[in-house]
């Protein structure tokens, strides 16, 4: 199982670098294979394979 997938939970806010720019998204659903993200900018939520997400900064209220 991917280490990132074990860290992400629905409701987390993540920040990821894409082509040198930071992007923030809300995690709607996270499984060991996929993560559904809402970019919160009016665009449709996206689904990415957790292994393709790369390094992210996680902002969470989970212990």
PDB file of N, CA, C and O in Angstrom:
ATOM      1  N   UNK A   1       0.842  -1.176   0.000  1.00  0.00           N
ATOM      2  CA  UNK A   1       0.000   0.000   0.000  1.00  0.00           C
ATOM      3  C   UNK A   1       0.893   1.246   0.000  1.00  0.00           C
ATOM      4  O   UNK A   1       1.924   1.285   0.672  1.00  0.00           O
ATOM      5  N   UNK A   2       0.494   2.227  -0.738  1.00  0.00           N
ATOM      6  CA  UNK A   2       1.200   3.492  -0.854  1.00  0.00           C
ATOM      7  C   UNK A   2       1.169   4.245   0.475  1.00  0.00           C
ATOM      8  O   UNK A   2       0.113   4.356   1.099  1.00  0.00           O
ATOM      9  N   UNK A   3       2.332   4.768   0.915  1.00  0.00           N
ATOM     10  CA  UNK A   3       2.407   5.494   2.187  1.00  0.00           C
ATOM     11  C   UNK A   3       1.539   6.749   2.167  1.00  0.00           C
ATOM     12  O   UNK A   3       0.960   7.120   3.188  1.00  0.00           O
ATOM     13  N   UNK A   4       1.447   7.403   1.007  1.00  0.00           N
ATOM     14  CA  UNK A   4       0.617   8.601   0.902  1.00  0.00           C
ATOM     15  C   UNK A   4      -0.846   8.259   1.146  1.00  0.00           C
ATOM     16  O   UNK A   4      -1.543   8.985   1.856  1.00  0.00           O
ATOM     17  N   UNK A   5      -1.316   7.163   0.567  1.00  0.00           N
ATOM     18  CA  UNK A   5      -2.719   6.779   0.701  1.00  0.00           C
ATOM     19  C   UNK A   5      -3.084   6.510   2.155  1.00  0.00           C
ATOM     20  O   UNK A   5      -4.227   6.740   2.549  1.00  0.00           O
ATOM     21  N   UNK A   6      -2.147   6.032   2.954  1.00  0.00           N
ATOM     22  CA  UNK A   6      -2.455   5.769   4.352  1.00  0.00           C
ATOM     23  C   UNK A   6      -2.527   7.060   5.153  1.00  0.00           C
ATOM     24  O   UNK A   6      -3.113   7.080   6.235  1.00  0.00           O
ATOM     25  N   UNK A   7      -1.933   8.154   4.632  1.00  0.00           N
ATOM     26  CA  UNK A   7      -1.951   9.443   5.330  1.00  0.00           C
ATOM     27  C   UNK A   7      -3.162  10.287   4.983  1.00  0.00           C
ATOM     28  O   UNK A   7      -3.612  11.069   5.820  1.00  0.00           O
ATOM     29  N   UNK A   8      -3.699  10.161   3.797  1.00  0.00           N
ATOM     30  CA  UNK A   8      -4.785  11.029   3.347  1.00  0.00           C
ATOM     31  C   UNK A   8      -6.142  10.503   3.778  1.00  0.00           C
ATOM     32  O   UNK A   8      -6.419   9.305   3.719  1.00  0.00           O
ATOM     33  N   UNK A   9      -6.981  11.436   4.216  1.00  0.00           N
ATOM     34  CA  UNK A   9      -8.349  11.110   4.621  1.00  0.00           C
ATOM     35  C   UNK A   9      -9.285  12.151   4.017  1.00  0.00           C
ATOM     36  O   UNK A   9      -8.874  13.275   3.729  1.00  0.00           O
ATOM     37  N   UNK A  10     -10.538  11.770   3.829  1.00  0.00           N
ATOM     38  CA  UNK A  10     -11.545  12.724   3.362  1.00  0.00           C
ATOM     39  C   UNK A  10     -11.574  13.908   4.311  1.00  0.00           C
ATOM     40  O   UNK A  10     -11.578  13.736   5.530  1.00  0.00           O
ATOM     41  N   UNK A  11     -11.595  15.099   3.756  1.00  0.00           N
ATOM     42  CA  UNK A  11     -11.624  16.319   4.545  1.00  0.00           C
ATOM     43  C   UNK A  11     -10.269  16.989   4.686  1.00  0.00           C
ATOM     44  O   UNK A  11     -10.191  18.157   5.067  1.00  0.00           O
ATOM     45  N   UNK A  12      -9.193  16.259   4.380  1.00  0.00           N
ATOM     46  CA  UNK A  12      -7.860  16.865   4.414  1.00  0.00           C
ATOM     47  C   UNK A  12      -7.729  17.888   3.295  1.00  0.00           C
ATOM     48  O   UNK A  12      -8.354  17.759   2.243  1.00  0.00           O
ATOM     49  N   UNK A  13      -6.925  18.883   3.531  1.00  0.00           N
ATOM     50  CA  UNK A  13      -6.566  19.846   2.497  1.00  0.00           C
ATOM     51  C   UNK A  13      -5.106  19.579   2.166  1.00  0.00           C
ATOM     52  O   UNK A  13      -4.265  19.473   3.059  1.00  0.00           O
ATOM     53  N   UNK A  14      -4.812  19.470   0.870  1.00  0.00           N
ATOM     54  CA  UNK A  14      -3.437  19.201   0.460  1.00  0.00           C
ATOM     55  C   UNK A  14      -2.933  20.319  -0.438  1.00  0.00           C
ATOM     56  O   UNK A  14      -3.707  21.035  -1.073  1.00  0.00           O
ATOM     57  N   UNK A  15      -1.639  20.442  -0.469  1.00  0.00           N
ATOM     58  CA  UNK A  15      -0.980  21.383  -1.366  1.00  0.00           C
ATOM     59  C   UNK A  15       0.074  20.600  -2.124  1.00  0.00           C
ATOM     60  O   UNK A  15       0.852  19.855  -1.529  1.00  0.00           O
ATOM     61  N   UNK A  16       0.099  20.766  -3.424  1.00  0.00           N
ATOM     62  CA  UNK A  16       1.027  20.044  -4.281  1.00  0.00           C
ATOM     63  C   UNK A  16       1.639  21.028  -5.264  1.00  0.00           C
ATOM     64  O   UNK A  16       0.986  21.985  -5.681  1.00  0.00           O
ATOM     65  N   UNK A  17       2.870  20.798  -5.628  1.00  0.00           N
ATOM     66  CA  UNK A  17       3.532  21.648  -6.620  1.00  0.00           C
ATOM     67  C   UNK A  17       3.330  21.066  -8.011  1.00  0.00           C
ATOM     68  O   UNK A  17       3.635  19.901  -8.264  1.00  0.00           O
ATOM     69  N   UNK A  18       2.813  21.897  -8.903  1.00  0.00           N
ATOM     70  CA  UNK A  18       2.590  21.501 -10.297  1.00  0.00           C
ATOM     71  C   UNK A  18       3.285  22.508 -11.181  1.00  0.00           C
ATOM     72  O   UNK A  18       2.896  23.674 -11.245  1.00  0.00           O
ATOM     73  N   UNK A  19       4.320  22.049 -11.864  1.00  0.00           N
ATOM     74  CA  UNK A  19       5.087  22.909 -12.770  1.00  0.00           C
ATOM     75  C   UNK A  19       5.541  24.187 -12.081  1.00  0.00           C
ATOM     76  O   UNK A  19       5.453  25.270 -12.661  1.00  0.00           O
ATOM     77  N   UNK A  20       6.026  24.070 -10.847  1.00  0.00           N
ATOM     78  CA  UNK A  20       6.564  25.215 -10.133  1.00  0.00           C
ATOM     79  C   UNK A  20       5.550  26.061  -9.384  1.00  0.00           C
ATOM     80  O   UNK A  20       5.935  26.957  -8.633  1.00  0.00           O
ATOM     81  N   UNK A  21       4.277  25.800  -9.569  1.00  0.00           N
ATOM     82  CA  UNK A  21       3.230  26.541  -8.864  1.00  0.00           C
ATOM     83  C   UNK A  21       2.570  25.635  -7.834  1.00  0.00           C
ATOM     84  O   UNK A  21       2.448  24.428  -8.046  1.00  0.00           O
ATOM     85  N   UNK A  22       2.147  26.220  -6.722  1.00  0.00           N
ATOM     86  CA  UNK A  22       1.441  25.451  -5.699  1.00  0.00           C
ATOM     87  C   UNK A  22      -0.045  25.411  -6.019  1.00  0.00           C
ATOM     88  O   UNK A  22      -0.629  26.409  -6.442  1.00  0.00           O
ATOM     89  N   UNK A  23      -0.646  24.253  -5.813  1.00  0.00           N
ATOM     90  CA  UNK A  23      -2.084  24.085  -5.994  1.00  0.00           C
ATOM     91  C   UNK A  23      -2.647  23.456  -4.722  1.00  0.00           C
ATOM     92  O   UNK A  23      -2.035  22.565  -4.134  1.00  0.00           O
ATOM     93  N   UNK A  24      -3.811  23.927  -4.311  1.00  0.00           N
ATOM     94  CA  UNK A  24      -4.457  23.429  -3.102  1.00  0.00           C
ATOM     95  C   UNK A  24      -5.748  22.721  -3.491  1.00  0.00           C
ATOM     96  O   UNK A  24      -6.463  23.165  -4.390  1.00  0.00           O
ATOM     97  N   UNK A  25      -6.044  21.615  -2.808  1.00  0.00           N
ATOM     98  CA  UNK A  25      -7.258  20.863  -3.106  1.00  0.00           C
ATOM     99  C   UNK A  25      -7.774  20.198  -1.839  1.00  0.00           C
ATOM    100  O   UNK A  25      -7.010  19.903  -0.920  1.00  0.00           O
ATOM    101  N   UNK A  26      -9.078  19.969  -1.805  1.00  0.00           N
ATOM    102  CA  UNK A  26      -9.736  19.261  -0.716  1.00  0.00           C
ATOM    103  C   UNK A  26      -9.850  17.791  -1.099  1.00  0.00           C
ATOM    104  O   UNK A  26     -10.278  17.469  -2.208  1.00  0.00           O
ATOM    105  N   UNK A  27      -9.470  16.903  -0.193  1.00  0.00           N
ATOM    106  CA  UNK A  27      -9.590  15.460  -0.440  1.00  0.00           C
ATOM    107  C   UNK A  27     -11.035  15.060  -0.174  1.00  0.00           C
ATOM    108  O   UNK A  27     -11.520  15.164   0.952  1.00  0.00           O
ATOM    109  N   UNK A  28     -11.717  14.602  -1.221  1.00  0.00           N
ATOM    110  CA  UNK A  28     -13.103  14.150  -1.076  1.00  0.00           C
ATOM    111  C   UNK A  28     -13.173  12.680  -0.687  1.00  0.00           C
ATOM    112  O   UNK A  28     -14.048  12.270   0.077  1.00  0.00           O
ATOM    113  N   UNK A  29     -12.238  11.887  -1.222  1.00  0.00           N
ATOM    114  CA  UNK A  29     -12.208  10.451  -0.969  1.00  0.00           C
ATOM    115  C   UNK A  29     -10.789   9.970  -1.195  1.00  0.00           C
ATOM    116  O   UNK A  29     -10.131  10.398  -2.143  1.00  0.00           O
ATOM    117  N   UNK A  30     -10.313   9.090  -0.340  1.00  0.00           N
ATOM    118  CA  UNK A  30      -8.969   8.531  -0.507  1.00  0.00           C
ATOM    119  C   UNK A  30      -9.019   7.028  -0.248  1.00  0.00           C
ATOM    120  O   UNK A  30      -9.473   6.582   0.806  1.00  0.00           O
ATOM    121  N   UNK A  31      -8.551   6.261  -1.215  1.00  0.00           N
ATOM    122  CA  UNK A  31      -8.409   4.821  -1.050  1.00  0.00           C
ATOM    123  C   UNK A  31      -6.940   4.487  -1.230  1.00  0.00           C
ATOM    124  O   UNK A  31      -6.125   5.379  -1.466  1.00  0.00           O
ATOM    125  N   UNK A  32      -6.595   3.213  -1.121  1.00  0.00           N
ATOM    126  CA  UNK A  32      -5.193   2.845  -1.302  1.00  0.00           C
ATOM    127  C   UNK A  32      -4.738   3.008  -2.749  1.00  0.00           C
ATOM    128  O   UNK A  32      -3.535   3.025  -3.009  1.00  0.00           O
ATOM    129  N   UNK A  33      -5.667   3.128  -3.697  1.00  0.00           N
ATOM    130  CA  UNK A  33      -5.301   3.269  -5.106  1.00  0.00           C
ATOM    131  C   UNK A  33      -5.569   4.654  -5.688  1.00  0.00           C
ATOM    132  O   UNK A  33      -4.799   5.130  -6.522  1.00  0.00           O
ATOM    133  N   UNK A  34      -6.648   5.307  -5.263  1.00  0.00           N
ATOM    134  CA  UNK A  34      -7.066   6.556  -5.880  1.00  0.00           C
ATOM    135  C   UNK A  34      -7.392   7.635  -4.845  1.00  0.00           C
ATOM    136  O   UNK A  34      -7.729   7.345  -3.697  1.00  0.00           O
ATOM    137  N   UNK A  35      -7.282   8.885  -5.291  1.00  0.00           N
ATOM    138  CA  UNK A  35      -7.647  10.025  -4.469  1.00  0.00           C
ATOM    139  C   UNK A  35      -8.544  10.930  -5.312  1.00  0.00           C
ATOM    140  O   UNK A  35      -8.190  11.282  -6.437  1.00  0.00           O
ATOM    141  N   UNK A  36      -9.706  11.308  -4.767  1.00  0.00           N
ATOM    142  CA  UNK A  36     -10.599  12.242  -5.448  1.00  0.00           C
ATOM    143  C   UNK A  36     -10.400  13.607  -4.809  1.00  0.00           C
ATOM    144  O   UNK A  36     -10.551  13.766  -3.597  1.00  0.00           O
ATOM    145  N   UNK A  37     -10.057  14.596  -5.639  1.00  0.00           N
ATOM    146  CA  UNK A  37      -9.719  15.930  -5.159  1.00  0.00           C
ATOM    147  C   UNK A  37     -10.650  16.980  -5.740  1.00  0.00           C
ATOM    148  O   UNK A  37     -11.010  16.932  -6.916  1.00  0.00           O
ATOM    149  N   UNK A  38     -11.033  17.932  -4.892  1.00  0.00           N
ATOM    150  CA  UNK A  38     -11.805  19.090  -5.336  1.00  0.00           C
ATOM    151  C   UNK A  38     -10.871  20.290  -5.288  1.00  0.00           C
ATOM    152  O   UNK A  38     -10.448  20.689  -4.203  1.00  0.00           O
ATOM    153  N   UNK A  39     -10.535  20.879  -6.443  1.00  0.00           N
ATOM    154  CA  UNK A  39      -9.625  22.019  -6.445  1.00  0.00           C
ATOM    155  C   UNK A  39     -10.257  23.300  -5.866  1.00  0.00           C
ATOM    156  O   UNK A  39      -9.574  24.313  -5.719  1.00  0.00           O
ATOM    157  N   UNK A  40     -11.539  23.255  -5.544  1.00  0.00           N
ATOM    158  CA  UNK A  40     -12.245  24.380  -4.897  1.00  0.00           C
ATOM    159  C   UNK A  40     -12.135  25.684  -5.686  1.00  0.00           C
ATOM    160  O   UNK A  40     -12.087  26.767  -5.102  1.00  0.00           O
ATOM    161  N   UNK A  41     -12.097  25.577  -6.989  1.00  0.00           N
ATOM    162  CA  UNK A  41     -12.020  26.772  -7.836  1.00  0.00           C
ATOM    163  C   UNK A  41     -13.083  26.761  -8.923  1.00  0.00           C
ATOM    164  O   UNK A  41     -12.968  27.465  -9.927  1.00  0.00           O
ATOM    165  N   UNK A  42     -14.126  25.950  -8.714  1.00  0.00           N
ATOM    166  CA  UNK A  42     -15.211  25.888  -9.682  1.00  0.00           C
ATOM    167  C   UNK A  42     -15.059  24.778 -10.713  1.00  0.00           C
ATOM    168  O   UNK A  42     -15.999  24.477 -11.449  1.00  0.00           O
ATOM    169  N   UNK A  43     -13.868  24.165 -10.767  1.00  0.00           N
ATOM    170  CA  UNK A  43     -13.668  23.058 -11.706  1.00  0.00           C
ATOM    171  C   UNK A  43     -14.245  21.767 -11.133  1.00  0.00           C
ATOM    172  O   UNK A  43     -14.474  21.654  -9.929  1.00  0.00           O
ATOM    173  N   UNK A  44     -14.471  20.814 -11.998  1.00  0.00           N
ATOM    174  CA  UNK A  44     -14.963  19.503 -11.610  1.00  0.00           C
ATOM    175  C   UNK A  44     -13.899  18.782 -10.780  1.00  0.00           C
ATOM    176  O   UNK A  44     -12.712  18.866 -11.097  1.00  0.00           O
ATOM    177  N   UNK A  45     -14.306  18.073  -9.721  1.00  0.00           N
ATOM    178  CA  UNK A  45     -13.326  17.284  -8.965  1.00  0.00           C
ATOM    179  C   UNK A  45     -12.601  16.298  -9.885  1.00  0.00           C
ATOM    180  O   UNK A  45     -13.141  15.861 -10.901  1.00  0.00           O
ATOM    181  N   UNK A  46     -11.378  15.962  -9.508  1.00  0.00           N
ATOM    182  CA  UNK A  46     -10.560  15.066 -10.312  1.00  0.00           C
ATOM    183  C   UNK A  46     -10.196  13.832  -9.497  1.00  0.00           C
ATOM    184  O   UNK A  46     -10.170  13.870  -8.267  1.00  0.00           O
ATOM    185  N   UNK A  47      -9.919  12.749 -10.193  1.00  0.00           N
ATOM    186  CA  UNK A  47      -9.477  11.508  -9.576  1.00  0.00           C
ATOM    187  C   UNK A  47      -8.083  11.211 -10.107  1.00  0.00           C
ATOM    188  O   UNK A  47      -7.853  11.208 -11.316  1.00  0.00           O
ATOM    189  N   UNK A  48      -7.155  10.962  -9.188  1.00  0.00           N
ATOM    190  CA  UNK A  48      -5.788  10.615  -9.576  1.00  0.00           C
ATOM    191  C   UNK A  48      -5.376   9.347  -8.840  1.00  0.00           C
ATOM    192  O   UNK A  48      -5.851   9.067  -7.739  1.00  0.00           O
ATOM    193  N   UNK A  49      -4.493   8.592  -9.461  1.00  0.00           N
ATOM    194  CA  UNK A  49      -3.920   7.446  -8.761  1.00  0.00           C
ATOM    195  C   UNK A  49      -3.003   7.986  -7.679  1.00  0.00           C
ATOM    196  O   UNK A  49      -2.223   8.903  -7.935  1.00  0.00           O
ATOM    197  N   UNK A  50      -3.082   7.444  -6.494  1.00  0.00           N
ATOM    198  CA  UNK A  50      -2.292   7.965  -5.382  1.00  0.00           C
ATOM    199  C   UNK A  50      -0.802   7.906  -5.670  1.00  0.00           C
ATOM    200  O   UNK A  50      -0.047   8.759  -5.203  1.00  0.00           O
ATOM    201  N   UNK A  51      -0.367   6.911  -6.435  1.00  0.00           N
ATOM    202  CA  UNK A  51       1.058   6.804  -6.770  1.00  0.00           C
ATOM    203  C   UNK A  51       1.496   7.900  -7.740  1.00  0.00           C
ATOM    204  O   UNK A  51       2.690   8.189  -7.833  1.00  0.00           O
ATOM    205  N   UNK A  52       0.564   8.515  -8.460  1.00  0.00           N
ATOM    206  CA  UNK A  52       0.892   9.590  -9.397  1.00  0.00           C
ATOM    207  C   UNK A  52       0.822  10.972  -8.752  1.00  0.00           C
ATOM    208  O   UNK A  52       1.229  11.958  -9.366  1.00  0.00           O
ATOM    209  N   UNK A  53       0.322  11.058  -7.547  1.00  0.00           N
ATOM    210  CA  UNK A  53       0.128  12.344  -6.897  1.00  0.00           C
ATOM    211  C   UNK A  53       1.447  13.000  -6.523  1.00  0.00           C
ATOM    212  O   UNK A  53       1.555  14.227  -6.546  1.00  0.00           O
ATOM    213  N   UNK A  54       2.437  12.216  -6.185  1.00  0.00           N
ATOM    214  CA  UNK A  54       3.738  12.774  -5.832  1.00  0.00           C
ATOM    215  C   UNK A  54       3.742  13.362  -4.445  1.00  0.00           C
ATOM    216  O   UNK A  54       2.807  13.151  -3.673  1.00  0.00           O
ATOM    217  N   UNK A  55       4.798  14.108  -4.116  1.00  0.00           N
ATOM    218  CA  UNK A  55       4.893  14.678  -2.768  1.00  0.00           C
ATOM    219  C   UNK A  55       3.849  15.780  -2.553  1.00  0.00           C
ATOM    220  O   UNK A  55       3.650  16.645  -3.406  1.00  0.00           O
ATOM    221  N   UNK A  56       3.203  15.725  -1.412  1.00  0.00           N
ATOM    222  CA  UNK A  56       2.193  16.724  -1.063  1.00  0.00           C
ATOM    223  C   UNK A  56       2.403  17.176   0.380  1.00  0.00           C
ATOM    224  O   UNK A  56       3.001  16.468   1.190  1.00  0.00           O
ATOM    225  N   UNK A  57       1.905  18.356   0.675  1.00  0.00           N
ATOM    226  CA  UNK A  57       1.844  18.850   2.037  1.00  0.00           C
ATOM    227  C   UNK A  57       0.400  18.661   2.500  1.00  0.00           C
ATOM    228  O   UNK A  57      -0.534  19.088   1.822  1.00  0.00           O
ATOM    229  N   UNK A  58       0.224  18.029   3.636  1.00  0.00           N
ATOM    230  CA  UNK A  58      -1.108  17.700   4.124  1.00  0.00           C
ATOM    231  C   UNK A  58      -1.461  18.584   5.314  1.00  0.00           C
ATOM    232  O   UNK A  58      -0.706  18.675   6.282  1.00  0.00           O
ATOM    233  N   UNK A  59      -2.611  19.227   5.228  1.00  0.00           N
ATOM    234  CA  UNK A  59      -3.153  20.039   6.312  1.00  0.00           C
ATOM    235  C   UNK A  59      -4.387  19.280   6.820  1.00  0.00           C
ATOM    236  O   UNK A  59      -5.378  19.145   6.103  1.00  0.00           O
ATOM    237  N   UNK A  60      -4.316  18.794   8.048  1.00  0.00           N
ATOM    238  CA  UNK A  60      -5.364  17.937   8.565  1.00  0.00           C
ATOM    239  C   UNK A  60      -5.663  18.250  10.023  1.00  0.00           C
ATOM    240  O   UNK A  60      -4.840  18.850  10.715  1.00  0.00           O
ATOM    241  N   UNK A  61      -6.830  17.849  10.486  1.00  0.00           N
ATOM    242  CA  UNK A  61      -7.132  17.977  11.896  1.00  0.00           C
ATOM    243  C   UNK A  61      -7.197  16.603  12.561  1.00  0.00           C
ATOM    244  O   UNK A  61      -7.599  16.484  13.718  1.00  0.00           O
ATOM    245  N   UNK A  62      -6.792  15.550  11.806  1.00  0.00           N
ATOM    246  CA  UNK A  62      -6.752  14.191  12.362  1.00  0.00           C
ATOM    247  C   UNK A  62      -5.535  14.056  13.263  1.00  0.00           C
ATOM    248  O   UNK A  62      -4.490  14.655  13.011  1.00  0.00           O
ATOM    249  N   UNK A  63      -5.683  13.278  14.294  1.00  0.00           N
ATOM    250  CA  UNK A  63      -4.549  13.030  15.194  1.00  0.00           C
ATOM    251  C   UNK A  63      -3.661  11.957  14.648  1.00  0.00           C
ATOM    252  O   UNK A  63      -2.655  11.612  15.268  1.00  0.00           O
TER     253      UNK A  63
END
